[in-house]
Each structure stands twice: as C-alpha cells, then as structure tokens.
Amino acid sequence: MSNVIEVKGLKKNFGSLKVIKGCNLSVKKNEIYGFLGSNGAGKTTVFKMMTGLLRKDAGTIHILGLDVSTHRNKILKNVGILIETPIFYEHLSAEENLKIHLAYMGAQADLKKTLDIVGLDSIDKRPVSKFSIGMRARLAIARAIIHNPQILILDEPINGLDPQGIRDMRVLFKNLCEEHEKTILLSSHTLNEIEYIADTIGVLANGIVEKQTNIIDIKKKYAGGLEDYYFDITGGGI
C-alpha cells in the first residue's frame, strides 16, 4: 500500500457556510505531509473528519485501506492524534496521564522512554497543572505516539515550543519516519519548519486542496522556497 491516507470529494457545511467543498488528499506511507492553509481555511475540520470526531457531509476517507465511517475504532488503534488544545487530567503527572491513555487504547508501552523521547524525562511527579505551555505541547506529542501508531495526525504540534523545542520535534518527526516507519500528517503556521521536514505539501484554500507538491520540486521552482510557493497558491496569509 503506497498511500495510507486517501481522502476524496470531502465536503462539510456549517449551516449555510460551505467550509470544505470537495477536498482530495493522499498521503504516502512513511512520508511527512505538511498541510497548509490560512486561519479558518478548514484544516482542523478536515483532521476532525479524518479521525471521526466530526461527521462529513459527503466524500470518502480511507486510512490504512479502511473506511473511517465503518472502521473508526480499528483505525484509531493505529493512529496518534493531536487536534486543537490538548486536554489533560491537571492534578495527575505526565506518567499518570499516559497510563490512562494506554488503558483507554488497550495498549502497553515504556512510559519513561516515551517521555525521554519528547524531552520530559526530568519532570518527576509534578502535576500537569504546573506545566508550561511548551511542556504541555511535548506531553501531547508523547500521548500521540505512546501506543506506537503507524500514522500521526498532528494539528499545530509545535505551538508553544521554544526554538530548542521546535528543533527537538523536527529531529523527532524525521526519526519517527526514517527509523520507525511512521507516516506523519501535520499542519503548521511555521512555514520554515514545514520546509525543513516535509516530503509533500498540500495547500487548503477555497475549501479544496489546491495543490499537492513534492518539496523538492517546490525548491527547484521557487527561489524563496515554500514561502513563495504558498503565497503564489493562496495570495494570502497563513
């Protein structure tokens, strides 16, 4: 299977507002797919429909060859998700929060190793209520990867991270794909970070994915790289 995510003709309306108007998107196995679009373009809406958190109005979504409409639970065992602001049990530690997630997923994992991977190896038993924004972002990524999923769907995963944290996550995402054969679909407003790590770029505008392009081809065609390409496609902000 070359494409592990296939979205075709996806539509979503909120009342009379047509947000997603026929979105097509395909993600290859073991690649990092950068999903771009302006604020309000509908990136989070697409992610929610892909993970069954929001009902689609039309179209099809297949992940790992399975239809999300009929095999959501089976799919989610193989998908790690970070969408919108993550919610934690504030009075519990990072390890305790991860234990609850593992119990929910019916999985087992090395908690300390996972926390070490995301840079939270020295937080001992302090409650999440004492965490900084950056620490919460790291814990959200830990929760997304703790059950060893094949696919990660990450909505703005580096929000709140300082420059060192952003660099650490860049290395982590590349490692997950190259060494652990993961596939990552992520959105971000930080174009230069997407340019560093993505293999394929999809730009959501006017309710559809206007383009899906290899990052190598973008760099060959545009002197300013991804930024020039993005503004050429959208003519607007991120």
N, C-alpha and C positions, 0 to 999 in steps of 0.2 A: 504494500500500500504506500504510494508516494505521497498522496495528500491525506493528512489525518483529520483535517477540518475542511468541510465543504458547505458553504452557505450559498443558496440560490434563490433569487427572487424574494428576498426577505422584506416584509413590509410591516410597519407599525404606525398606527394613528393614535393620537390622544385627543378624543373628541373630533373636532374639525381640523385639527393640526396634523398634517402628514409629516412625520419625522423621518421615518425610513421608507423609501419609496420603491424599493426593488434592488436591494443590496446583494451583490455577489462577491464572495470572498473565498479564497482557497489557501490553505497553509500546508506546506510540505513537512514531512517527517524530519525531525532533528534540526529545524531551522528556527531562527529568531525572526518573527514577523512584527515589524513596527507599524502600529495602527494609528494614523494621524488624522487630525481634523480640528476645526475651531471649537471653542466653547459652545456647547449647545448643538453641535453637529449630529450627535446621537451615538457617539462611541460607547458610552456606558449602556445605553439602551440596547445596542447590538450585543454587548457582552452579557447582559442580563437575559436576553432571549436565547443566546447560545448555551447558557447554563441552566435554563428552565426557571429562572427567577421571575421572568416576565413572559406573558403569553404573546406569541406572534399573531399577526392578523393574516399573513399569507407567507408562502415560501417554505423552503425546507432547510433543515440544519442537520448535518450528519457529522458526528465526531467518532473517530476510530471505526468508521463504517456503520455506525448505529444512529438511528433517528432519535434526536433528543425528545421528540414528542412521545415516544413509546418506550424508550430505554434510558430515561434520565438517571435513575438510581445507579444502574450499571456503569453508565458513562462517568458519573461523578466520582466513583471509586478510583478512576484513572485520571482525574483532572484536579489540579490545585487552583484555587480561586482567590483572587484579591480584587474585590469590586467595592468602590466607594470607601467611606471611612470604616475601618475595621472595628468591630465591637468585641471587647474582652470582658472577662469577669475581673472587675477592677480590684477586688480585695484578694485575689489569688496571684501567685507568682507566675512567671513565664512557663515554667515546667508544668505547673498545675493546669494552666490554660491549654497547653499542648496535650496533656493527658486526657482532658475532656474531649478534645477534638479527635484524638485517636480512638477513644471509646465510641464516639459517635460514628466514626468511619469503619469501626471493626478492624482496626489495624494495630500493628506494633512497630516501634521504632526506637532508636537510640536518641533520647531527648537531649542529652548533653552534647552529642556530636552535632545535632541539628542546630542547637543554639550557638555552638562554636562556629559553624559554617557561616552564620549570619552576623557574627561578631557580638553575641550576647553571652559569652562564656564566663564573664566575671560579675554577673548580676546577683548571684546567690539567691536568697529567698524573698527579696523585696517585692512588694505587691505592684501590679501593673499601674495602679493609681499614682505611683511615684515615678513612672517612666516619662522621659522626654518624648517629644514628637518623633524624633529620629529613632529612638528605641522602640516605639510602637510600630514604626514602619518596618523595622527589622523583624520584630515578632510576627507581624502579619505575613511576611515572606516565609518565616520559619513555619508558620501554620500551613501555608500553601504547599510547602514541599515535604512536610513531616511524614506523610503517608506514601511517599515515593511514587507520585503520579507520573504518567507518561507525558502529560500535557499541562502546561501552566498558562492560565488566562489571568493576566495582571493589569489592572486598571490604575495607571499612575503609580507604579510601585516605588519610585524613588522620591515621592513627595515627602518633605520633611527631613530628608537626609542632608548632612553637611557634605562638603566636597570629598572628604575621605570616605564617607559612607556611600556616596554615589559611585566612587571608583571601586569600592569593595563589591558593590552589587553588580557593576559591569563585569568584573572578573568572575563573580559567581554565576551570572547568567551564561556567559560564554562557556564556563566549565561545565555547567549542567547540560548544555547541548553537545559539546565536543567530547566530554569524558563519560557522561552518564546517559547519553542518547535521549535527552528530553527535547520536547518541542515547546517553544515559548511564543505566545501571542500577547503583546503588551502595547499599551498606549502610553504616551508621554507628551508633555508640552516642551520637553527639553530636547530640541532637535539635534543638538550636537551629541547627546548621549545615544539617541537612536542611531545616529550616523556611525557611531563607534561600534555598535554591537549588532545591528540588524542585518539580515541577509536580504529580506524583501520588505518593501514599503507599500502600504496601502493607504490611500488618502480618501477619507469620507467627506464628501461635500454634496450639498443639494440632495441628501437622502440616499445617495448611492456611493459605492466605491469608484471614484473617478479613474483611478489608476492602481495597478499592482505592478511594481517595477523592481528589478534587482538593484541593490545599492551600488554594485559595481558599474552598471550601465548609467546610473544617475551621476556618479562621479566623473564618468567619461564625458558626459554630455554637458554638465553644468559646472562652470568654473567655481561657483560658490557652493557646490555640493548640494546637500539635502535642503538647506535653507532656500536656495534659488529655485530648486525643483518644487518645493512645497508652495512657494508664493506664485510660481508660474501656474500651478494647478488651481490654487484657490483664490489668489488675488487678495487674500485677507490674512487675518491674524490667527494665532494658534490658541 
